[in-house]
Amino acid sequence: MIVYLDTQDYLNLFYEPDNGPNHKVLEKLISFRDRGEIVIGFSFATIIEVITKPDAANRPERVRRGQLIKDVCGPNAFPPITDLAKGAVFSNGGRWMVGLDEKVVSAQDFKRHMHVVLVDELKKVKGLNRNQRRQLGRNTSLKELIRSIGSTWGLKRSDYAGFPVTDEIIESRVLPRFIQGQCSDSEFERRMNAWLSDPAEYSRIIYDYADHPNVIDEYFGKATDDIERLVGQSQKIVTSFQDINAAHLSMRSKLMKAGIDKKEARRLTKQFSLPVHDLDLEKLEAPVGKGRAGYFSHYFSSVLKPGYAFKRSDVMDLMQMCYAYECDLFRCDKAMAHTFRDFEPFKSKLVDRFADLPKRIADRLQALGPLDL
């Protein structure tokens, strides 16, 4: 059984004492997990909402958040949204950021890049004239270059030409060993790409390069602005139709009091149907996969209903809701659970209270019957 937790669940657990009520719920979930009855998964949204950019004083705290996600979920990730249409499925080898077969660092590309960097480092080596540097740069191997430059190269972050690396990578001397042929291509790639599928490593590495913009603002700020503007405009149109209809009803009453026939009064003050969305579902399915875009349509139908209160957090919630198709139980806030209460594909999946999860899991397990082990 696949279970998805809301990002607020992780934050509540993080800030709560170990003997708090949320931890008691978590203990029950972990018991289900350890018995092989459930698997708890995380997504890109879990990572970027829980591991937010801190100031320097709060860096250690935020780093620990990644470890919490790892402790709860292990290597079980939902694929990046754009990989769903390519057939990627949970648990995706733990890859939440890039596709299962993708690498940020490949051994061969890194060798080529480092060769350029190392040749540049030769300029700083004393005792070599221009001709000797030229010969080393043209004809030598990386192993000879590193020997020429010195054995301490690769032990400082500045040696990695801006590529994000963890303390563990530096301390393990993986780069010098790789260049000297003491580390295989596969081990090098595994170590250098580990943070792509490890929330704890990601939380450590991203704050070593904390001058980068806030991830949510950088990648989802514009989309959130656009959706907020679209929703605002749509709701204004709906409100204007409501105002017109209300004015027509008032006028109808006055006409009838003035002696106008009821049928004629209705004809003169006809009510307008409220507008409906016109989303291109086929276009929406392109990134998320066939049959997965219906919830967008359902959401925007709800937005256009009178009284819907849009929140900017709806955008990230919507991003995560696409994973509810694969889940047996999916944690979300009360507003989203209410919005999708009558959406058939999510029927009986949504859980609006963290404390309700253990019972919902137990009920589902009972309905499924004994596991075949």
C-alpha positions in Angstrom: 0.0 0.0 0.0 1.4 3.4 -1.0 1.0 6.3 1.4 1.9 9.9 0.7 2.4 12.4 3.5 1.6 16.1 3.3 4.6 18.4 3.7 3.1 19.9 6.8 3.2 16.5 8.4 7.0 16.5 8.2 7.3 20.1 9.5 5.0 19.3 12.4 7.1 16.2 13.2 10.3 18.2 13.0 9.3 20.9 15.4 7.5 18.6 17.8 9.1 16.8 20.8 9.7 13.1 20.2 6.9 12.2 22.7 4.4 14.5 21.0 1.1 13.4 19.4 2.4 13.5 15.8 5.3 11.2 16.7 2.9 8.7 18.2 1.1 8.7 14.9 4.4 8.3 13.1 5.3 5.3 15.3 2.2 3.5 14.1 3.0 4.3 10.5 6.6 3.1 10.9 5.2 -0.2 12.4 3.0 -0.6 9.3 6.0 0.2 7.1 8.4 -2.2 8.9 5.9 -5.0 8.6 5.9 -4.5 4.8 2.2 -3.4 4.8 2.8 0.2 3.6 5.5 2.1 1.7 5.7 5.9 2.4 6.8 8.0 -0.6 8.1 11.5 -1.1 8.2 13.8 -4.1 10.1 16.9 -5.4 7.4 19.0 -3.6 8.2 17.3 -0.3 11.8 18.2 -0.7 11.6 21.8 -1.8 8.8 22.7 0.6 10.3 21.0 3.7 14.0 21.8 2.9 13.5 25.5 2.3 16.4 28.0 2.0 17.6 29.2 5.4 19.7 32.0 6.7 23.1 31.0 8.0 21.9 30.7 11.6 19.3 28.1 10.7 21.3 26.0 8.3 22.0 23.0 10.7 18.2 22.8 11.4 17.2 22.7 7.7 19.9 20.2 7.0 18.3 17.8 9.5 15.0 18.1 7.7 16.3 16.1 4.8 17.3 13.3 7.2 13.8 13.2 8.6 12.3 12.6 5.1 14.9 9.9 4.5 14.2 8.2 7.8 10.5 8.1 7.1 10.5 7.2 3.4 13.8 5.6 2.6 14.6 5.4 -1.1 11.0 5.7 -2.2 10.3 8.7 -4.5 7.6 9.7 -6.9 9.1 10.6 -10.3 9.4 14.2 -11.4 6.1 15.3 -12.9 7.6 15.6 -16.4 8.7 11.9 -16.3 5.3 10.5 -15.6 4.4 10.7 -19.3 7.6 8.8 -20.1 6.4 5.9 -18.0 8.3 6.6 -14.8 6.5 5.1 -11.7 6.9 5.0 -8.0 9.4 4.3 -6.4 11.6 5.4 -9.3 14.9 4.3 -7.7 14.6 7.2 -5.3 14.9 9.7 -8.1 12.8 12.7 -7.3 14.8 15.4 -9.2 15.8 13.7 -12.5 14.8 10.7 -14.5 15.8 7.2 -13.5 18.4 7.0 -16.3 19.6 10.6 -16.1 22.8 11.8 -14.5 23.9 15.3 -13.6 27.5 14.0 -13.6 28.8 11.4 -16.1 32.4 10.1 -15.7 33.4 10.9 -19.2 32.0 14.4 -19.3 33.6 15.1 -16.0 37.0 13.9 -17.2 36.8 16.3 -20.2 35.7 19.2 -18.0 38.4 18.5 -15.4 41.1 18.3 -18.0 40.3 21.9 -19.0 40.3 22.9 -15.3 43.6 21.1 -14.6 45.4 22.5 -17.6 44.4 25.9 -16.2 45.8 24.9 -12.8 49.2 24.3 -14.5 49.5 28.0 -14.9 49.9 28.2 -11.1 52.6 25.5 -10.9 56.0 27.0 -10.3 59.0 25.8 -12.2 57.2 25.1 -15.5 57.9 27.2 -18.5 55.4 28.0 -21.2 56.5 25.2 -23.4 56.4 22.6 -20.6 52.8 23.7 -19.8 51.8 23.5 -23.4 53.2 19.9 -23.7 51.5 18.7 -20.6 48.2 20.2 -21.7 48.4 18.6 -25.1 49.8 15.2 -24.5 49.4 14.2 -20.9 46.7 12.1 -19.2 44.7 13.4 -16.3 46.7 11.1 -14.0 50.0 12.9 -15.1 48.4 16.3 -14.8 47.2 15.7 -11.2 50.7 14.4 -10.4 52.2 17.6 -11.9 49.8 19.9 -10.0 50.1 18.1 -6.6 48.3 15.5 -4.5 46.2 18.0 -2.6 44.2 19.0 -5.6 40.5 18.0 -5.3 40.4 18.6 -1.5 38.8 22.0 -1.7 35.4 23.1 -3.0 37.1 25.6 -5.3 38.8 22.7 -7.1 35.4 21.5 -8.4 34.8 24.5 -10.7 31.5 25.4 -9.0 29.9 21.9 -9.1 28.1 21.3 -5.9 29.8 18.7 -3.7 29.3 17.5 -0.2 31.9 17.3 2.6 31.7 13.5 2.3 32.8 13.7 -1.4 35.8 16.0 -0.5 36.8 13.9 2.5 36.6 10.6 0.6 39.1 12.0 -2.0 36.9 10.5 -4.7 37.9 13.0 -7.3 41.7 12.6 -6.9 41.3 8.8 -6.8 39.1 8.9 -9.8 41.5 10.9 -11.9 44.4 8.7 -10.8 42.5 5.6 -11.9 41.9 4.3 -8.3 38.1 4.7 -8.5 35.9 3.2 -11.2 33.6 5.3 -13.4 30.5 3.6 -11.8 31.7 4.4 -8.3 32.5 7.9 -9.2 29.1 8.5 -10.8 27.3 6.9 -7.9 29.1 9.1 -5.3 28.8 12.3 -7.3 25.1 11.8 -8.1 24.1 10.5 -4.7 22.4 13.7 -3.6 19.9 13.4 -6.5 18.1 10.5 -4.7 19.0 11.1 -1.1 17.1 13.8 0.7 19.7 14.0 3.5 22.5 14.5 1.0 20.5 17.1 -0.9 19.7 19.0 2.3 23.4 19.1 3.1 24.6 20.1 -0.3 22.1 22.8 -1.1 23.1 24.8 1.9 26.8 24.6 1.1 25.7 26.7 -2.0 23.0 28.7 -0.2 23.7 31.8 -2.3 21.4 30.2 -4.9 17.8 31.5 -5.1 14.9 30.0 -3.2 14.0 26.9 -5.2 10.2 27.4 -4.9 10.5 31.0 -6.0 13.0 30.2 -8.8 11.0 27.4 -10.4 7.4 27.9 -9.4 7.1 31.6 -8.7 6.1 32.6 -12.2 3.7 29.7 -12.5 2.1 30.6 -9.2 1.8 34.2 -10.3 0.2 33.2 -13.6 -2.3 30.8 -12.0 -3.2 33.3 -9.3 -3.8 36.0 -12.0 -5.9 33.5 -14.1 -8.0 32.5 -11.1 -8.4 36.1 -10.0 -9.6 37.1 -13.5 -11.9 34.1 -13.8 -13.5 34.7 -10.4 -14.1 38.4 -11.3 -15.9 37.3 -14.4 -18.0 34.9 -12.3 -18.8 37.6 -9.8 -19.8 40.0 -12.5 -22.3 37.4 -13.9 -23.6 36.8 -10.4 -24.1 40.6 -10.0 -26.0 40.8 -13.3 -28.2 37.8 -12.3 -28.9 39.4 -8.9 -29.9 42.7 -10.6 -32.1 40.8 -13.1 -33.9 39.1 -10.2 -34.5 42.4 -8.5 -35.8 43.9 -11.7 -38.0 40.9 -12.3 -39.6 41.4 -8.9 -40.2 45.0 -9.6 -41.7 44.3 -13.1 -44.1 41.7 -11.6 -45.2 44.2 -8.9 -45.8 46.7 -11.7 -48.2 44.2 -13.3 -46.0 42.7 -16.0 -46.9 39.1 -16.8 -44.6 36.6 -14.9 -43.6 34.9 -18.2 -42.7 38.2 -19.8 -40.9 39.4 -16.8 -38.7 36.2 -16.9 -38.0 36.7 -20.6 -36.9 40.3 -20.0 -34.7 39.4 -17.0 -33.2 36.1 -18.2 -30.5 34.6 -15.9 -27.1 34.0 -17.4 -25.3 30.7 -16.9 -22.0 31.0 -15.0 -18.9 30.5 -17.2 -17.1 27.2 -17.2 -13.4 26.5 -17.8 -12.2 25.4 -21.2 -8.9 23.6 -20.4 -7.1 21.7 -23.1 -6.8 18.3 -21.4 -4.8 16.8 -24.2 -2.2 19.5 -23.8 -2.2 19.1 -20.0 -1.7 15.4 -20.4 1.5 15.9 -22.4 3.8 16.3 -19.3 1.8 14.3 -16.7 0.6 11.3 -18.8 -2.6 10.0 -20.2 -5.5 10.1 -17.9 -3.8 12.2 -15.2 -5.0 15.7 -16.2 -8.6 15.3 -15.1 -7.9 16.6 -11.6 -6.8 20.0 -13.1 -10.2 20.2 -14.8 -11.9 19.3 -11.6 -9.9 21.9 -9.6 -10.7 24.8 -12.0 -14.3 23.9 -12.1 -14.2 24.3 -8.3 -12.4 27.6 -8.6 -15.2 29.0 -10.7 -17.8 28.2 -8.2 -19.0 31.1 -6.0 -17.1 31.5 -2.8 -14.0 29.5 -3.6 -11.0 31.1 -1.8 -7.8 30.6 -3.8 -4.5 30.4 -1.9 -1.1 30.6 -3.5 -0.2 27.3 -1.7 -2.9 25.7 -4.0 -0.3 25.6 -6.8 2.1 23.4 -4.9 -0.7 21.3 -3.6 -1.9 20.8 -7.2 1.5 19.7 -8.3 1.5 17.0 -5.6 -2.1 15.8 -6.3 -1.0 14.2 -9.6 0.6 11.5 -7.4 -2.7 10.6 -5.8 -3.5 8.5 -8.8 -0.8 6.0 -7.7 -1.5 6.2 -4.0 -3.7 4.2 -1.8 -3.9 6.9 0.8 -2.9 10.5 0.2 -2.5 13.2 2.9 -3.6 16.7 2.0 -5.1 19.7 3.8 -8.9 20.0 4.5 -9.4 22.5 1.7 -8.0 20.2 -1.0 -9.8 17.1 0.4 -13.0 19.1 0.2 -12.3 20.3 -3.3 -11.7 16.7 -4.5 -14.3 15.0 -2.3 -16.4 14.1 -5.3 -13.6 13.4 -7.8 -14.0 9.7 -8.6 -10.3 8.8 -9.2 -9.4 10.0 -5.7 -12.4 8.5 -4.0 -11.6 7.1 -0.6 -7.9 8.0 -1.0 -7.7 11.5 0.5 -7.0 11.9 4.3 -7.4 15.4 5.7 -5.9 14.7 9.2 -2.5 13.1 9.9 -4.0 11.5 13.1 -6.5 9.6 11.0 -3.9 7.8 8.9 -3.3 4.8 11.1 -7.0 3.9 11.2 -7.5 4.5 7.5 -4.5 2.2 6.8 -5.8 -0.5 9.2 -9.3 -0.3 7.6 -7.8 -0.6 4.1 -5.6 -3.5 5.1 -8.6 -5.3 6.6 -10.6 -4.8 3.4 -7.7 -6.2 1.4 -7.4 -9.3 3.5 -4.2 -11.2 4.6 -1.0 -10.5 2.6 0.5 -13.3 0.6 4.0 -13.6 1.9 
